[in-house]
Amino acid sequence: MTGADAQFLTDRFPLDEITASLRSFGLSLVADVPGGRDRSPPRRRSPHSVSEPEAVHRTWLDTFDWRLHGANAELQQIDIDGRATLELRSSGGRAVRADGREIADLAWPAIAETLPGGPLQDCVAQLAGIRALQVTARATVRRWTFRAVNGDDKTVARVLVEDEVSPCGDDDGVSVRIYVEPLRGYERPARRIGTVLGSLPGVDAAPTSCYERILTAPTTGVRRPDAWGGGTDLHLTPSLPAASAVRAMLCSFREAVLINRPGVLEDVDTEFLHDLRVAVRRARSILKLTGDVLTETRVRELATELKWLGDVTTPTRDLDVYLAEIPAMTKRLRAAAPTDLDAFGEHLRRRRCETLDQLRADLTSERFACLLHDWEAVVAEPDEPDPAETDSVDWDSDSEPVLLRGLTATALADERLTRAHRRVLKMGAAITPTSAPDRLHTLRKRCKELRYLVEVFEPLEIPGARKRALPVLKNLQDCLGEFQDSEVQAAAIRSYAAEMMSSASAAPGPLLAMGELAAQLDADQRRSRERFAGIFATFQDATAKLRWTRGVRQ
């Protein structure tokens, strides 16, 4: 069976009218009565006299960052009389289903890999990626089921009649939602049923799904998709004071840390830690690059504590990355057997359990609580700083002096983007084939800082400048990232091999496979180094004369 092609809303189910209209198409409706129970349709609002409809329990699922919703897809678990079905419906109305005992046993949150194998798992995995699926909404309704049959007594569609969920919990004048579900090969008769329903007085095509009604209602208490900003949902205006703009950024990053912290503690999926670390890195970069418009003492203290937070989250994140890359590493093996990496994977998982325990202790520590308090104090500073702290000139070797007092957000964006951009151009141009690896590592950091500035100042930038700069900047970051990651990962693999040898738990096969991988990573680093000059030249040519904002240069 395919998914519902049509949904309708009405204050009653017009069974007699539908039956009469369908006769002209050679179709009739037959009540589906499993188990011999009477399932008369609801003809009036609050049909208390109707006997025993099916109770349908709907549980909608999505990732924390709403990846399915963003792709106009809905995933729900439907439970009826102990039978569980997973249904994924796309924006076109078509659905993919999976059922079986293992679905009823699923515990949410869960990643796509835990779903029953088949088309539904493949589709969900493509949408959700490595993020876990978690409950976003629930509803229980009563359902009456009918079969639409043709002259040969073959079922061509199912008509499902359900109490409509009232998101506000009151009588909003709508009592029934009607679903038309065609059987495969009978899409045309199902469309006729939809046409009949749509032509009846008082029956209207449903503008949104039941799920959307719940998500968009103001009083349901469910977490809404528009509540997720990822830490960069900023509303900066050109005339906003620079200090206010910087505090808005820091507030957004602090909120991202708070939002992702529970997912890290509960180990829901690895992206919670990744997003938390991104927020910390952005906050550190913004403090470094624009913190001079705020109170110096508080900024310095907060920067120190953010560095600590970045450091304590690194071990677990590194292990997440290595574990995620085990399948790709396995495919790259030539001399060693794929199973030779099994012991390495087990070693990484044991280490991750240890580092996660320590990370949980750090994220629930008094030091972390003090960090959040200090962060909030920086964000809550008044809009007008002390003149004694702001009547100063910022002398930087890479730019003209800038008077900080009275600086607007646009002026700050223009000056800091220009400065960061010039720094990247100058540093990259000085790198030669004989430059030390540390020079490329430092350039990667400067590129990240420029990228963060481009992201947070987006509302103030010239769209064409952003469009021109981001692709070439991303390519440069990818090249530098491969160079550094290859070096770091090769060193980590050698270190883990030494740990396994010292514990006397490693057989020759895994150690040889790890040695092969380390050699491949060394080769990757050499290739990325060879590609750097051409990629940087492209970045240089595309952005050399770029103007970032419409602000007036001093």
Steps between C-alpha positions, in 0.01 A plus 500: 500500500620851431448805715198724525447702186240729654382627838178685577351683796130520586270522801338164417556195284246514211475124447168503315605775261833331426337164441246648260766692304735201472233281343534697177863383484416139577644526851356442843616540859513201732561534872818321601412312818798293618406259774127542428466822698249768404685805366230739391629834369473821701210701353487776760743685716596309818333174384475338843245248377740347251640165611870420527706676237867413480732703720788626288810619684720722284858583595682740268876488474774728373859588573583770752582744221182412303667345196188311393276801545747708300468246218115517515480146632309352794597185688256350746452182696137387493385258770161326469398210724862403567599521132770755423576657161757756398391732222711756314302740286657751265362835387335331202281293732655164413605284792746223571406259778659234712334287763584211725555409862842669508338841443290471815822423688682810378597750770536865404733675445657262248716534190387384156728195516273349767192508275395186312699462180328595176383802300376691805832467682686609188281809457519598867877450510542725199296774669619468860865407443672424829246688708267309730125501451307625801138561588374841390123459553236246602127465445234235558190496280205273423489344154228346286625313192319440168602312189412640158421202276432480128253286306730198528494536878868595500619759747644801315547737793452543871312793648608578855279722713657642814415748771700811417752608759418843638842653569356761735300244695166666424211465257631667184213388277683209336423147613611259227809452283457268202793320338481335158766230456524332158619145458787457259374499142170666590606864522235611250196373697650656814521835322132465410418453869699811580312691232167387645598601851626839387173575322276438803372799701688551825792278399824686435843386394723508809749787465746335737560161654397416853871522596533851361190611690659380823839659428361839400241531777607755763387306807600138443826525693699303240840620384455686173726481192545877495645482853816339361755754381823309546671797660506732197141625497594866540302810411761772460414845366750745346457766768516260795785594739799274447505388863132400480569299183786312665293427810218369278747261337634379835145456630413286199810281546429460872146389417639243254721356776204474737279343233754234408630417849215257595557305178870470584431382854246243380720400204204523262720539192846635423375820335400652834864513605604623156247786509596589857866522398416711194317747728802514731742555211281774357479670838878484544559642153249782547656591834843503341400696191238740636522476879681833526163678483405336833641519852857374480522318835182298451594413143841374605356282778230357274752426225709299748203291609381442144843364415463259790160390370645446154784294645282269712266425210780413256583138601144370462445689174823363354391146585157565343675601178729197499212259566290658224788452256561131579280380207687728257833390646401137453426556131844656448690195622692314231748272674303444821163332536194716588446305823847598616359836608236346730736504798589863427132593499443325832797682649359835384158421646653415839699822496191698407311362801782624722521845344120540497486430874756775557317736264176446688678588823639818341163610359334457839784657698503824698756638256260454210220666698729795574590523132133529409453765768796703374382459142158634595662796677684595182180471297301705753729803498317832440489637147712803589840387629714711729656780289829445679512151350383588150662835425796321350651431164562148377843491337545185298786444259265363235256790485445868552434615860132477598332713768294253702260742669180549301583221256197353320451134415555570129822688564622221726409235241672687219821562697532154659410307185749705302769451763445122527492469121826692460662282763405183311626642170828615654565176687406276209717690254802450726468120504742316270558130429767502772292672768457313828169314551421733790465787252217318324341408833500866602355604166218251551415670831497842332271363228262367765494841664419667169226242435343565843498873435338448161230286664413729792508823299288357217207746551738792443698365205464567130336177371725488195813518715387210715400294197839561339709435809342200671559229235870579455546547874337162565728332244803656668378384842441147369855481363655632821272277707607189311864599549465541875254216561720253314795590719301491824322175415819325393663598829190388693495160328866444591425605857201263525712219357753560775221490761372170362849352500564608859177333612607176327155486334605556140565223248738561208217543248339811655837665554601441139166640379545809716851545361360483146240765585762729651705475183195583288430807715859616453444474124171696532686778677760520225230522232313777682827691537558473126148629428526797735672748268240468225204516739639803680566677169134449406389646835740790456378582149131478596517715814798737466285808431194390693297752696302333776240759606349827388649674802705816453871444544678741734 
